[in-house]
Amino acid sequence: MREDLAAAEALSAPEQPSPAEMADDDPRAPWMLDPLYGGMSPLSRRKSWEGSQRRKAEFSVIDGGQGDDALHGNDVPLPSGIEDYGLAAEPTEAPAPAKTTITARPYEFCDPAKIPRRDRLYGTHLFRGFTSATVAPGALGKSALLTNENLAHVTHRPLLKIRVASRPLRAWYWNLEDPFEEIQRKIQAACLHHGVTADELGDRLHVNGREDALVIARQTPSGAMVLEPVVDALIAEIRARQIDVLTIDPFVSSHAVSENDNSAIDAVVKTWNRVAGGGNCAVELAHHARKLGDNEVTAESARGAVAMVAACRDVRVLNRMTKEEGERAGIENHRLYFRCYSDKANLAPPSDVSDWYRLVSVDLCNGPPGDSDHIPAVARWNWPDALDGLSARDLFTVQKHIAEGEWRESAAAEKWAGHAVAEVLDLDVTLTPVQARLKSLLKTWIETGALKTVRRQDEHRKERTFIVVGEWATP
C-alpha cells in the first residue's frame, strides 16, 4: 500500500529540470536553495552548485555507486555559460605566490665629467624624461603661452626669448578643454604674430582637442586605478611619432580621481612620469590655481592635493601684473601683462627680474572688417630699465646737483634725493611711473657705488639717512 502511494506521489510531482537546464536566476536551482550560499552572485552560486555536486558524487561512491550518473563528480555538466566566468579552466588548487626579489645596487665611483648632461628641451623648465607643471589662475593666458611655446619647440626659434633645444623638436599639444577649431585659432594667431610659416612647422606639431578624451586613471573604492591600456597606448604613440614634448592642458581633465586625494594624485603624476620615461620625452602639465583673489600665486597655490607639485621636476607659476606694478612700469592696461617664474622652491624673484609676457590681439581676418576673430598671442615683454636713455654725462650732472645740497633717502622727505634727479633730467615727479623710475635710479646708482648713504644729524639734530656722492662718474 505504501509503495503504491509513493509511486502515485512521484507521478503527480512536477518534473524537475536538470541543473544544466536551469538558468542563473531560476529559484529552483540548487545553488539558489542552498542555505549557505543563496542570494549570492551567479559566480558564487555556480561554485556552490559545483561543490554540492561533488558532495553528492562522494555520497554516491560511499553508497556503492547507486543513484543517478549525473551526480558523479567529473561527469556532471556545468551550468550553461559558465565558461564566460573562467571556472572551467580554474585549477583545483591556488598557485603558489611568485617569489619577490629585491636587490641593492652597489654604487661605483665614476668620473663626473662622463655623466650625461640633463637633456634640457626648453630653458630650465622642460627636461627629457621628467614631468613639469605650469600653475596659473584661470583666464590669464596659460593656454596661449603653451601654444606659443609649442611653436618654439617645433620651429627651433626662441619666439619668447627662452633658450630652445639644440635641434627642432616634435611636439604634441593635447588641450582637453577646447575644441580643435579653437586651438586652431590660437595656433594660427601665434603664427601670424611671430611670422611662423607652414614649412617651419613641417610635420612636427601634433594637436588634439577635447573631442579626443584622455583619462589615465579612475577612482575606485580601494583607491586610484591606473588605466594601463591607455598608458601603454599613449607611450606607444609617443614612440611611434618620436614626440619630444607632450603638453597636457589641463591636468585635471586627464584623470578621474579625487584631486584632493594625495595618494591618488601622487599615483597619477607618477604615471605621467612613467609616460615621460617610457616615451623618452618631456611632459608638461597645465594646472589651475585655487581662487586667491588678488593674492600672489605660488606653487603651493595649485588646486587640489600637494602631491601634484611634489611629484614634478619643475613647477612654474604665472601671475597677472598688479595695478601697482602697472603704475610703476607706466602701463595703462596691466591686465594684459603677466610674469612667470619657477617656484618649486617657493623663491619668487622680484617683479622686475621675472620673465614677463604680454597678450597681443591678432586679427585672423576670417570675417568682414571689424567682425573677424581677434585671438590673443603671447609676446615677450621687458620691464622698463630705469637707465634707458641715460649717459655717463647725465649721471655726472646728477652727482654735482646732489653734492651741492642736503638730500634725504626717504621718499617722504621734502628734500628727497629723487627730486634732485628729477630736476636734472626734467621729469615730472608727481607722476607715479616717474616716482617708480626715480626710486629705481637711486637704488641702481647706490648699488653701483655712484651714490651712497650716510647717517648724520639734520638741521633739527635728528639722526637721518642722506644720499651723497660716491665714486664720481667720468663725463
C-alpha positions as CSV (number, residue, x, y, z in Angstrom):
1,M,0.0,0.0,0.0
2,R,2.8,2.4,0.9
3,E,4.7,1.6,-2.2
4,D,1.7,2.3,-4.3
5,L,1.1,5.6,-2.5
6,A,4.8,6.7,-3.1
7,A,4.6,5.8,-6.8
8,A,1.4,7.8,-7.1
9,E,3.1,10.9,-5.5
10,A,6.1,10.5,-7.8
11,L,3.9,10.5,-10.8
12,S,1.9,13.6,-9.7
13,A,5.0,15.7,-8.7
14,P,6.2,18.2,-11.3
15,E,9.2,17.1,-13.3
16,Q,12.4,18.9,-12.1
17,P,14.8,20.1,-14.8
18,S,18.4,19.1,-14.7
19,P,20.9,21.6,-13.2
20,A,22.4,22.1,-16.7
21,E,18.9,23.3,-17.9
22,M,18.4,25.8,-15.1
23,A,19.0,29.5,-15.6
24,D,21.2,31.5,-13.2
25,D,18.2,33.2,-11.7
26,D,16.0,30.1,-11.6
27,P,14.8,29.9,-7.9
28,R,14.7,26.1,-8.2
29,A,18.4,25.9,-8.9
30,P,20.3,24.0,-6.1
31,W,22.7,26.9,-5.6
32,M,19.8,29.3,-5.1
33,L,18.2,26.9,-2.5
34,D,21.5,26.3,-0.6
35,P,21.0,27.9,2.8
36,L,24.7,28.8,3.0
37,Y,25.1,30.5,-0.4
38,G,21.6,31.5,-1.5
39,G,21.3,35.1,-2.8
40,M,24.9,35.4,-3.9
41,S,26.3,36.4,-7.3
42,P,26.0,33.9,-10.2
43,L,29.7,33.2,-9.9
44,S,29.4,32.2,-6.2
45,R,26.1,30.3,-6.8
46,R,27.8,28.3,-9.5
47,K,30.7,27.5,-7.3
48,S,28.3,26.4,-4.6
49,W,26.5,24.2,-7.1
50,E,29.7,22.5,-8.2
51,G,30.6,21.8,-4.6
52,S,27.1,20.3,-3.9
53,Q,27.5,18.0,-7.0
54,R,30.9,16.8,-5.8
55,R,29.5,16.0,-2.3
56,K,26.6,14.1,-3.9
57,A,29.1,12.2,-6.0
58,E,31.1,11.3,-3.0
59,F,28.0,10.1,-1.2
60,S,27.1,8.0,-4.2
61,V,30.5,6.3,-4.2
62,I,30.2,5.6,-0.5
63,D,26.7,4.2,-1.1
64,G,28.1,1.6,-3.5
65,G,27.8,3.6,-6.7
66,Q,24.0,3.7,-6.6
67,G,22.0,6.6,-7.9
68,D,21.9,8.9,-11.0
69,D,25.1,9.0,-13.1
70,A,24.6,12.8,-13.4
71,L,25.7,13.1,-9.7
72,H,29.2,11.7,-10.3
73,G,32.0,14.2,-10.0
74,N,33.6,14.9,-13.4
75,D,30.6,13.6,-15.3
76,V,28.4,16.4,-14.0
77,P,27.7,19.0,-16.8
78,L,28.5,22.6,-15.9
79,P,25.7,25.2,-16.0
80,S,25.2,27.0,-19.3
81,G,27.6,29.9,-19.9
82,I,30.0,29.0,-17.1
83,E,33.0,29.2,-19.4
84,D,32.4,33.0,-19.5
85,Y,33.5,33.2,-15.9
86,G,36.6,31.1,-16.4
87,L,35.5,28.5,-14.0
88,A,36.1,25.5,-16.3
89,A,39.8,26.5,-16.6
90,E,40.4,27.2,-12.9
91,P,42.9,25.0,-11.2
92,T,41.7,22.9,-8.3
93,E,44.5,24.4,-6.1
94,A,45.6,28.1,-5.9
95,P,49.0,28.6,-7.4
96,A,51.9,29.4,-5.1
97,P,52.7,33.1,-4.9
98,A,55.6,34.2,-7.0
99,K,58.8,34.9,-5.1
100,T,59.7,38.6,-4.9
101,T,63.4,39.5,-5.0
102,I,64.8,43.0,-4.1
103,T,68.4,43.7,-4.9
104,A,70.5,46.6,-3.6
105,R,72.7,48.0,-6.4
106,P,76.3,48.8,-5.3
107,Y,77.4,52.2,-6.3
108,E,80.6,52.5,-8.4
109,F,82.6,55.7,-8.3
110,C,82.9,57.4,-11.7
111,D,84.3,60.4,-13.5
112,P,81.6,63.1,-13.1
113,A,82.7,64.6,-16.5
114,K,81.5,61.4,-18.1
115,I,77.9,61.6,-16.7
116,P,75.5,62.6,-19.5
117,R,74.0,66.1,-19.1
118,R,70.4,66.5,-18.5
119,D,68.6,66.9,-21.8
120,R,67.1,70.4,-21.5
121,L,64.4,71.0,-24.0
122,Y,63.1,74.4,-23.0
123,G,65.0,76.8,-20.7
124,T,65.3,75.3,-17.3
125,H,61.7,74.1,-17.3
126,L,61.4,71.1,-19.5
127,F,63.7,68.1,-19.3
128,R,63.6,64.9,-21.3
129,G,62.3,62.0,-19.1
130,F,60.7,64.3,-16.5
131,T,57.3,65.9,-15.8
132,S,57.0,69.7,-15.2
133,A,53.9,71.8,-14.4
134,T,52.6,75.3,-15.0
135,V,50.3,76.7,-12.4
136,A,48.1,79.7,-13.1
137,P,44.7,81.3,-12.4
138,G,42.0,80.9,-15.0
139,A,41.8,83.3,-18.0
140,L,45.3,84.7,-17.5
141,G,46.9,83.4,-20.8
142,K,48.2,80.0,-19.8
143,S,46.9,78.1,-22.9
144,A,48.1,80.9,-25.1
145,L,51.6,80.7,-23.6
146,L,51.7,76.9,-24.0
147,T,50.6,77.3,-27.6
148,N,53.4,79.8,-28.4
149,E,55.9,77.6,-26.6
150,N,55.0,74.6,-28.7
151,L,55.6,76.6,-31.8
152,A,59.0,77.5,-30.4
153,H,59.7,73.8,-29.9
154,V,59.0,72.8,-33.5
155,T,60.4,75.8,-35.3
156,H,63.6,75.8,-33.2
157,R,63.2,79.6,-32.7
158,P,63.3,81.3,-29.3
159,L,60.0,83.1,-30.0
160,L,59.7,84.2,-26.4
161,K,63.4,84.7,-25.8
162,I,63.7,81.5,-23.9
163,R,66.5,79.1,-24.8
164,V,65.3,76.2,-27.0
165,A,66.8,72.8,-27.6
166,S,69.8,72.1,-29.8
167,R,67.5,71.0,-32.7
168,P,63.9,71.3,-33.8
169,L,61.6,69.1,-31.6
170,R,58.5,67.1,-32.2
171,A,55.6,68.4,-30.0
172,W,52.2,67.1,-29.1
173,Y,49.7,69.6,-27.6
174,W,46.6,68.0,-26.2
175,N,44.1,70.5,-25.0
176,L,41.3,68.7,-23.1
177,E,39.2,71.9,-22.6
178,D,38.9,73.5,-26.0
179,P,37.6,72.1,-29.3
180,F,40.0,71.7,-32.1
181,E,38.8,74.7,-34.0
182,E,39.5,77.0,-31.0
183,I,43.0,75.5,-30.7
184,Q,43.5,76.1,-34.4
185,R,42.6,79.8,-34.0
186,K,45.2,80.2,-31.2
187,I,47.9,78.4,-33.2
188,Q,47.3,80.5,-36.3
189,A,47.2,83.7,-34.3
190,A,50.6,82.9,-32.8
191,C,51.9,82.0,-36.3
192,L,50.7,85.4,-37.6
193,H,52.3,87.3,-34.8
194,H,55.6,85.5,-34.9
195,G,55.8,85.1,-38.6
196,V,55.8,81.3,-38.5
197,T,55.3,79.5,-41.8
198,A,53.9,76.1,-42.7
199,D,57.4,75.0,-43.8
200,E,58.7,75.8,-40.3
201,L,56.1,73.6,-38.7
202,G,56.6,70.7,-41.1
203,D,55.1,67.5,-39.6
204,R,56.5,68.1,-36.2
205,L,53.4,69.6,-34.4
206,H,50.6,67.3,-33.3
207,V,47.3,68.6,-31.8
208,N,44.3,67.0,-30.1
209,G,41.3,68.8,-28.7
210,R,38.6,67.9,-26.2
211,E,36.9,65.7,-28.9
212,D,39.6,63.1,-28.1
213,A,39.2,62.2,-24.4
214,L,42.2,61.1,-22.4
215,V,41.8,59.6,-18.9
216,I,44.8,57.7,-17.5
217,A,43.3,56.9,-14.0
218,R,40.0,56.4,-12.3
219,Q,38.8,56.4,-8.7
220,T,37.7,53.1,-7.2
221,P,36.6,52.2,-3.7
222,S,40.1,50.9,-3.0
223,G,41.9,54.0,-4.4
224,A,43.2,55.2,-7.7
225,M,43.3,52.7,-10.6
226,V,45.7,53.5,-13.4
227,L,44.2,52.5,-16.8
228,E,47.3,50.6,-18.0
229,P,45.9,50.0,-21.6
230,V,45.5,53.8,-22.0
231,V,49.0,54.5,-20.7
232,D,50.6,51.8,-22.8
233,A,48.8,53.1,-25.9
234,L,49.9,56.7,-25.2
235,I,53.6,55.6,-24.7
236,A,53.4,53.6,-27.9
237,E,52.1,56.6,-29.9
238,I,54.7,58.9,-28.4
239,R,57.4,56.4,-29.5
240,A,55.9,55.9,-33.0
241,R,55.7,59.7,-33.6
242,Q,59.0,60.4,-31.8
243,I,57.4,63.0,-29.7
244,D,59.9,65.2,-27.6
245,V,57.4,67.3,-25.7
246,L,53.9,66.3,-24.6
247,T,51.7,69.1,-23.2
248,I,48.5,68.2,-21.3
249,D,46.2,71.1,-20.8
250,P,44.7,70.9,-18.2
251,F,46.0,68.2,-15.9
252,V,42.6,67.8,-14.1
253,S,41.0,66.6,-17.3
254,S,43.5,63.8,-17.8
255,H,42.2,61.8,-14.8
256,A,39.0,60.9,-12.9
257,V,40.3,60.6,-9.4
258,S,39.6,63.0,-6.4
259,E,42.0,65.9,-6.9
260,N,42.2,66.3,-3.1
261,D,43.3,62.8,-2.5
262,N,47.1,62.9,-2.1
263,S,47.7,59.2,-2.7
264,A,45.5,59.2,-5.8
265,I,47.1,62.4,-7.3
266,D,50.6,61.1,-6.5
267,A,49.8,57.9,-8.4
268,V,48.5,60.0,-11.4
269,V,51.5,62.3,-11.6
270,K,53.9,59.4,-11.2
271,T,52.1,57.7,-14.1
272,W,52.9,60.8,-16.1
273,N,56.5,60.5,-15.0
274,R,56.3,56.9,-16.3
275,V,55.0,58.2,-19.6
276,A,57.9,60.7,-19.8
277,G,60.4,57.9,-19.1
278,G,58.8,55.3,-21.4
279,G,58.3,57.8,-24.2
280,N,61.7,59.4,-23.7
281,C,60.1,62.8,-23.8
282,A,59.3,65.8,-21.5
283,V,55.7,66.1,-20.1
284,E,54.2,69.5,-19.4
285,L,51.1,69.6,-17.2
286,A,49.0,72.8,-17.1
287,H,47.3,73.1,-13.8
288,H,44.8,75.6,-12.3
289,A,45.5,77.6,-9.1
290,R,43.0,78.0,-6.3
291,K,41.0,81.1,-6.2
292,L,43.1,83.5,-4.2
293,G,41.6,86.9,-5.1
294,D,44.4,89.4,-5.6
295,N,47.0,87.3,-3.6
296,E,50.2,86.1,-5.3
297,V,50.0,82.6,-6.9
298,T,52.8,80.2,-5.8
299,A,53.4,76.5,-6.3
300,E,51.5,75.9,-3.1
301,S,48.5,77.6,-4.6
302,A,48.0,74.7,-7.0
303,R,44.5,73.4,-6.8
304,G,44.0,70.0,-5.0
305,A,46.5,67.8,-3.4
306,V,50.0,69.0,-2.8
307,A,51.3,65.7,-4.2
308,M,50.9,67.2,-7.7
309,V,53.6,69.7,-7.1
310,A,55.8,67.3,-5.1
311,A,56.0,64.8,-8.0
312,C,57.0,67.3,-10.7
313,R,60.6,68.1,-11.7
314,D,59.9,71.8,-12.1
315,V,56.8,73.9,-11.3
316,R,56.5,77.4,-12.6
317,V,53.7,79.9,-11.8
318,L,52.1,82.7,-13.7
319,N,50.8,85.9,-12.1
320,R,49.0,88.8,-13.7
321,M,50.6,92.2,-13.3
322,T,49.1,94.1,-10.4
323,K,47.8,97.6,-10.6
324,E,50.7,98.9,-8.6
325,E,53.2,97.2,-10.9
326,G,51.4,98.6,-13.9
327,E,51.8,102.1,-12.4
328,R,55.5,101.6,-11.7
329,A,56.0,100.4,-15.3
330,G,53.9,103.1,-16.8
331,I,51.4,100.5,-18.2
332,E,47.8,101.6,-19.0
333,N,46.1,98.1,-19.1
334,H,48.0,96.0,-16.6
335,R,45.7,93.0,-17.1
336,L,47.3,92.2,-20.4
337,Y,50.7,91.5,-18.8
338,F,51.8,88.6,-16.7
339,R,55.0,87.2,-15.3
340,C,56.4,83.7,-15.0
341,Y,59.0,82.2,-12.7
342,S,60.0,78.8,-11.3
343,D,58.5,78.4,-7.8
344,K,59.3,74.8,-6.9
345,A,61.4,76.1,-4.1
346,N,59.0,78.9,-3.4
347,L,61.6,81.6,-4.0
348,A,59.9,84.3,-6.0
349,P,62.2,86.8,-7.7
350,P,61.5,90.5,-7.7
351,S,58.9,91.6,-10.2
352,D,61.4,93.5,-12.3
353,V,63.6,90.4,-12.9
354,S,60.8,87.8,-13.7
355,D,60.1,86.6,-17.2
356,W,57.4,89.0,-18.4
357,Y,54.9,88.5,-21.2
358,R,52.0,90.4,-22.7
359,L,49.0,89.4,-24.6
360,V,48.8,90.7,-28.2
361,S,45.4,90.8,-30.0
362,V,45.8,89.2,-33.5
363,D,43.1,89.7,-36.2
364,L,42.6,86.4,-38.1
365,C,40.9,88.3,-40.9
366,N,38.4,85.4,-41.1
367,G,35.3,87.7,-41.5
368,P,34.3,91.2,-42.6
369,P,36.4,94.1,-41.3
370,G,35.6,94.7,-37.7
371,D,33.7,91.3,-37.4
372,S,36.6,88.8,-37.6
373,D,38.1,86.9,-34.7
374,H,40.7,88.6,-32.6
375,I,42.8,86.0,-30.8
376,P,45.5,86.6,-28.2
377,A,49.1,85.7,-28.9
378,V,51.9,85.9,-26.4
379,A,54.9,88.2,-26.8
380,R,57.9,88.6,-24.5
381,W,58.0,91.9,-22.6
382,N,60.8,93.5,-20.7
383,W,60.4,95.5,-17.6
384,P,61.4,99.1,-18.3
385,D,65.0,99.8,-17.5
386,A,65.4,102.9,-15.4
387,L,68.8,103.7,-17.1
388,D,67.4,103.6,-20.6
389,G,68.4,106.8,-22.5
390,L,70.8,108.0,-19.8
391,S,74.5,108.6,-20.3
392,A,77.6,109.0,-18.0
393,R,77.2,112.8,-18.6
394,D,73.7,112.6,-17.1
395,L,74.9,110.7,-14.0
396,F,77.8,113.2,-13.5
397,T,75.3,116.1,-13.7
398,V,73.1,114.4,-11.1
399,Q,76.1,113.8,-8.8
400,K,77.0,117.5,-9.0
401,H,73.5,118.6,-8.1
402,I,73.4,116.2,-5.1
403,A,76.8,117.3,-3.9
404,E,75.5,120.9,-3.7
405,G,72.7,120.2,-1.3
406,E,71.4,118.1,1.6
407,W,69.3,115.2,0.0
408,R,67.5,112.6,2.0
409,E,67.0,108.9,1.3
410,S,63.3,108.8,2.4
411,A,60.8,109.5,-0.5
412,A,58.5,111.1,2.1
413,A,61.1,113.8,2.9
414,E,60.7,117.3,1.4
415,K,64.3,117.1,0.3
416,W,64.2,113.6,-1.2
417,A,67.1,112.8,-3.5
418,G,64.6,111.8,-6.2
419,H,63.7,115.5,-6.5
420,A,67.3,116.3,-7.4
421,V,67.4,113.7,-10.1
422,A,64.0,114.9,-11.5
423,E,65.3,118.4,-11.7
424,V,68.4,117.4,-13.6
425,L,66.5,115.0,-16.0
426,D,63.5,117.3,-16.3
427,L,61.0,114.7,-15.1
428,D,57.5,115.3,-13.6
429,V,57.9,113.9,-10.1
430,T,54.1,114.0,-9.5
431,L,53.6,111.1,-11.9
432,T,53.5,107.6,-10.3
433,P,55.6,105.9,-13.0
434,V,58.2,108.7,-12.7
435,Q,58.4,108.2,-9.0
436,A,59.0,104.5,-9.5
437,R,61.7,105.2,-12.0
438,L,63.4,107.7,-9.7
439,K,63.5,105.1,-6.9
440,S,64.9,102.6,-9.3
441,L,67.6,105.0,-10.5
442,L,68.7,105.8,-6.9
443,K,68.8,102.2,-6.0
444,T,70.8,101.3,-9.1
445,W,73.4,104.1,-8.5
446,I,73.7,103.2,-4.8
447,E,74.3,99.5,-5.7
448,T,77.0,100.5,-8.3
449,G,78.7,102.9,-5.9
450,A,78.0,106.1,-7.8
451,L,75.9,107.2,-4.8
452,K,76.0,106.1,-1.2
453,T,74.0,106.6,2.0
454,V,75.3,108.1,5.2
455,R,73.8,108.6,8.7
456,R,74.1,112.0,10.3
457,Q,72.0,114.7,12.1
458,D,69.7,117.0,10.2
459,E,69.1,120.7,11.0
460,H,67.0,119.7,13.9
461,R,69.7,117.4,15.3
462,K,67.8,114.3,14.5
463,E,69.6,111.2,13.1
464,R,68.7,110.8,9.4
465,T,69.9,108.9,6.3
466,F,71.2,111.1,3.5
467,I,72.3,110.3,-0.1
468,V,75.7,111.6,-1.1
469,V,78.1,111.2,-4.0
470,G,80.1,108.0,-4.0
471,E,82.5,107.3,-6.9
472,W,82.4,110.2,-9.4
473,A,81.3,109.3,-12.9
474,T,83.6,110.2,-15.9
475,P,81.6,112.6,-18.2
